[in-house]
């Protein structure tokens, strides 16, 4: 549909106001990230009463001048209440519920760290717009530790009680009796370690390219006194096992791969007959128009451009991106050999992901 020409002043002013809100929001994202990293939100919540910048900085073990300026941003941004007569600041409990580490799975503030991380590669992404290609994973310092922090809050509160049970009663029974489980792109292995602790009769294997991640996972498994976890630095494209695993998991890793269909085919082959594949991936549609009402859609398309899509393209991959969507995911699963029904679920507290469940039949 072609829009008629003509300048509408009211629309123009409304749009300008929206742009200003976006710029203010982007700026506040950096300050929210700082508040999370420094523990200032946690400190404000712990104080429980209106406090001066000196009191807040002292308790947080931070510089008062920087703390005061940060508090100013939080006040004008509507994050923190301010009492000008006494120059005291207060974080309402309703705000603490989404900004503190104690909030667990509801902590939205930690996502703001991705904004500053993506800003580090902005000029490289601009170059890709002009010349094609991609930005490799190695250009994102600290990405894995940030992702581990993000996913751990979900795994710690939901993995054993809500996510794994999605695989069905038979899968749970197998895990209790002694199953063989593989996690694709296991990162720091936290999900595997939690599963290994919950199901001591089963064996858990994790593959990831990151030496740092695997070392962290091994360290955690030792601290948890686990002897049923095997973590390896390994390219998942080298996966050649056949009919070996009862359950294979992939937590937000498939869309990042250069060649997802190849990986999914290897997963299909590696599963035992009637084995289950549990794929956690981004909750979105493959059709742009269906994402307009998705409250996270602007962030998802930004993440895709600035990380997921470009990392794949840097490997001469398909570049599916973060928002490859439900329809494309189902298509890729079928192309890989999964001919049965695809069950797609979501869990409370995790609006970011779908959970795809398919069996090898």
C-alpha positions in Angstrom: 0.0 0.0 0.0 1.5 3.3 -1.1 1.1 6.2 1.4 0.0 9.5 0.1 2.4 12.4 0.1 1.9 15.3 2.4 3.6 16.5 5.5 1.8 15.9 8.8 3.3 18.2 11.5 1.7 16.2 14.4 3.1 12.9 13.1 6.5 14.5 12.6 6.5 15.9 16.2 5.4 12.6 17.6 8.1 10.8 15.7 10.7 13.2 16.9 9.6 12.6 20.4 9.9 8.9 19.9 13.4 9.3 18.6 14.4 11.3 21.7 12.9 8.5 23.9 15.0 6.0 22.0 18.2 8.0 22.4 17.5 8.5 26.1 16.8 4.8 26.5 20.0 3.9 24.7 22.0 6.2 27.0 20.2 4.9 30.1 21.1 1.3 29.0 24.8 2.1 29.5 24.1 3.5 32.9 21.9 0.5 33.8 24.8 -1.8 32.7 27.1 0.1 35.0 24.6 -0.1 37.9 24.5 -3.9 37.4 28.2 -4.4 37.1 29.1 -2.2 40.1 26.3 -3.7 42.2 24.7 -0.3 42.8 21.2 -1.6 42.3 21.9 -4.3 44.9 23.3 -1.7 47.3 20.3 0.6 46.9 18.0 -2.4 47.6 19.9 -3.5 50.6 19.9 0.0 52.2 16.1 -0.1 52.2 15.8 3.5 53.2 16.5 6.8 51.4 20.2 7.4 51.4 22.7 10.1 50.4 25.2 9.5 47.6 28.0 9.4 50.2 26.2 6.6 52.1 25.5 4.7 48.9 29.0 5.0 47.6 30.5 4.0 51.0 28.4 0.8 51.2 29.1 -0.1 47.6 32.9 0.6 48.0 32.7 3.1 45.1 33.8 6.6 44.3 31.2 9.1 45.5 31.5 11.5 42.6 30.8 8.9 40.0 28.1 7.4 42.1 26.4 10.7 42.4 26.4 11.3 38.7 25.1 7.8 38.1 22.3 8.5 40.6 21.4 11.6 38.7 20.9 9.6 35.5 18.8 7.1 37.5 16.6 9.8 38.9 15.9 11.6 35.6 15.4 8.2 33.9 12.7 7.2 36.4 14.7 4.4 37.9 15.4 5.9 41.4 13.3 8.1 43.6 14.9 11.4 44.8 14.2 13.5 47.9 15.7 16.9 47.0 15.4 18.5 50.5 17.6 15.9 52.0 19.4 14.9 48.8 18.6 11.3 49.4 18.0 8.5 46.9 15.8 5.4 47.1 15.2 2.3 44.9 11.5 1.2 45.2 11.0 -2.5 45.8 9.0 -2.7 42.6 12.1 -1.5 40.7 14.5 -3.7 42.6 12.4 -6.7 41.5 13.8 -6.3 38.0 17.2 -4.7 38.6 18.9 -6.7 41.4 20.8 -10.0 41.4 18.3 -11.1 44.1 15.6 -10.9 41.4 17.1 -13.9 39.7 15.2 -14.8 36.5 13.4 -11.5 36.6 16.6 -9.4 36.5 16.2 -7.4 33.3 19.1 -5.0 34.1 21.8 -7.6 33.2 20.7 -7.5 29.5 21.9 -3.9 29.3 25.4 -5.2 29.3 24.9 -6.4 25.7 24.5 -2.8 24.6 28.0 -1.7 25.5 29.4 -5.0 24.2 27.8 -4.5 20.8 29.0 -0.9 20.7 32.6 -2.2 20.6 32.1 -3.7 17.1 29.9 -0.9 15.6 32.5 0.3 13.2 33.3 -3.2 12.1 29.6 -3.8 11.5 29.3 -0.6 9.4 32.2 -1.9 7.3 30.2 -5.2 6.8 27.3 -3.1 5.6 29.5 -1.6 2.9 31.6 -4.7 2.0 29.7 -7.8 3.2 31.4 -10.5 5.3 31.1 -10.7 9.1 32.6 -10.0 12.5 34.1 -13.1 14.1 33.2 -14.3 17.6 36.7 -13.4 18.8 35.9 -9.7 18.5 33.4 -9.9 21.4 35.5 -9.9 24.6 33.7 -11.3 27.6 30.7 -12.4 25.6 30.7 -16.0 26.9 30.8 -14.9 30.5 28.0 -12.5 29.9 25.9 -15.1 28.2 26.7 -17.5 31.1 25.4 -15.0 33.5 22.2 -14.5 31.5 21.4 -18.2 31.0 22.4 -19.2 34.5 19.5 -17.2 36.0 17.1 -19.3 33.9 18.9 -22.6 34.5 19.2 -22.2 38.2 15.5 -21.6 38.7 13.9 -23.5 35.8 16.1 -26.1 34.2 15.4 -29.2 36.4 11.9 -28.5 37.5 10.4 -27.0 34.3 12.7 -27.2 31.2 13.9 -30.8 31.3 10.3 -32.1 32.2 9.2 -30.7 28.8 11.0 -33.8 27.3 8.3 -36.0 28.8 7.9 -38.7 31.4 9.8 -41.3 29.5 12.8 -39.0 29.1 12.8 -38.2 32.8 12.6 -41.9 33.6 15.6 -42.6 31.4 17.5 -39.8 33.1 16.7 -41.3 36.5 17.7 -44.8 35.4 20.8 -43.9 33.4 20.7 -42.0 30.1 23.5 -40.6 27.9 23.1 -36.9 27.3 24.9 -34.4 25.0 24.8 -30.6 25.1 25.7 -28.9 21.9 27.7 -25.7 22.4 27.7 -26.1 26.1 29.6 -22.9 26.9 30.7 -23.1 30.6 28.7 -26.3 31.1 26.5 -25.0 33.8 23.3 -26.6 32.5 25.1 -30.0 32.2 26.5 -29.7 35.7 23.0 -29.0 37.1 21.6 -32.0 35.2 24.4 -34.2 36.3 23.8 -33.3 39.9 20.0 -34.0 39.5 20.4 -37.2 37.7 23.5 -39.0 39.1 22.8 -42.3 37.2 23.1 -40.6 33.8 26.2 -39.5 31.9 26.5 -36.0 30.5 28.8 -34.9 27.7 29.3 -31.3 26.5 31.1 -29.9 23.4 32.2 -26.3 22.9 35.0 -24.5 20.9 35.9 -22.3 23.9 38.8 -23.5 25.9 38.0 -20.9 28.6 34.4 -22.1 28.8 35.3 -25.8 29.0 37.9 -25.0 31.7 35.3 -23.1 33.7 32.8 -25.9 33.3 35.3 -28.6 34.5 36.2 -26.4 37.5 32.5 -26.1 38.4 31.9 -29.8 38.0 34.8 -30.5 40.4 33.5 -28.0 42.9 30.2 -29.8 42.8 31.9 -33.2 43.2 30.5 -34.6 40.0 31.9 -37.7 38.3 29.3 -38.1 35.5 30.2 -35.0 33.4 32.6 -35.0 30.4 33.4 -31.6 28.9 35.5 -31.3 25.7 36.9 -28.6 23.5 35.5 -29.8 20.3 34.1 -28.5 17.0 30.5 -29.7 16.9 30.8 -30.1 13.1 33.1 -33.1 13.9 30.2 -34.9 15.6 30.1 -38.3 14.0 28.4 -40.4 16.6 25.5 -42.5 15.5 22.6 -43.8 17.7 24.5 -42.9 20.9 22.5 -40.3 22.9 19.1 -40.6 24.6 18.8 -36.8 24.9 20.6 -34.0 23.1 20.2 -30.3 24.2 21.1 -27.1 22.5 20.5 -23.9 24.5 20.4 -20.9 22.2 23.2 -22.1 20.0 21.7 -23.4 16.7 20.9 -20.1 15.1 24.6 -19.0 15.7 26.0 -21.8 13.6 27.3 -21.3 10.2 25.4 -24.2 8.8 22.5 -25.1 11.1 21.0 -27.8 8.9 24.3 -29.7 8.9 24.4 -29.5 12.7 20.8 -30.5 13.1 21.4 -33.5 10.8 24.3 -34.6 12.9 22.2 -34.3 16.0 19.5 -36.4 14.4 22.1 -39.1 13.5 23.6 -39.0 17.0 20.3 -39.7 18.7 19.1 -43.1 19.6 15.8 -44.3 18.1 13.1 -42.5 20.2 15.7 -40.2 21.6 14.7 -36.6 22.2 16.2 -33.3 21.0 15.5 -30.3 23.2 16.3 -27.1 21.4 16.0 -23.8 23.2 16.0 -20.9 20.8 14.7 -17.3 20.4 10.9 -16.8 20.6 10.1 -15.0 17.3 8.5 -15.4 14.0 10.3 -15.8 10.7 7.9 -13.1 9.3 8.8 -9.5 10.1 5.1 -8.4 10.2 4.4 -11.0 13.0 7.2 -9.6 15.2 5.8 -6.0 15.3 3.9 -6.8 18.5 6.8 -8.7 20.1 8.0 -6.4 22.9 11.6 -7.7 22.5 11.7 -7.5 18.7 13.8 -4.3 18.3 16.4 -5.8 20.7 16.3 -9.2 18.8 16.9 -7.6 15.4 19.7 -5.5 16.9 21.4 -8.5 18.5 21.1 -10.3 15.2 22.8 -7.6 13.2 25.5 -6.8 15.8 26.3 -10.4 16.8 24.4 -13.6 15.8 24.0 -13.0 12.0 27.4 -11.4 11.6 29.3 -14.2 13.5 27.7 -16.7 11.2 28.5 -14.7 8.1 32.1 -14.4 9.3 32.3 -18.2 8.9 30.8 -18.0 5.4 27.6 -19.4 6.9 23.9 -18.9 6.2 23.6 -16.0 8.6 20.2 -17.0 9.8 20.5 -14.5 12.7 18.7 -14.2 16.0 15.3 -13.8 14.5 15.3 -16.8 12.2 12.0 -17.6 13.8 9.7 -20.4 14.5 8.8 -21.3 10.9 12.4 -21.5 9.8 13.3 -23.5 12.8 10.6 -26.0 12.1 11.7 -26.2 8.5 15.3 -26.8 9.4 14.4 -29.6 11.9 12.4 -31.4 9.2 15.2 -31.0 6.6 17.5 -32.6 9.2 15.4 -35.7 9.3 13.0 -35.1 12.2 9.7 -36.3 10.6 7.5 -36.4 13.7 5.5 -33.6 15.3 7.4 -30.6 16.8 6.2 -29.5 20.2 7.0 -25.9 21.0 6.7 -24.6 24.5 7.5 -21.6 26.6 8.1 -21.5 30.4 7.2 -19.0 33.0 9.7 -16.2 33.4 11.5 -16.8 30.1 9.9 -14.6 27.5 13.1 -14.8 25.4 12.9 -18.4 24.2 10.9 -21.1 22.7 11.6 -24.7 23.6 11.4 -27.1 20.7 11.0 -30.8 21.4 11.3 -33.5 18.7 11.9 -37.2 18.8 13.8 -39.4 16.4 11.3 -41.9 15.1 
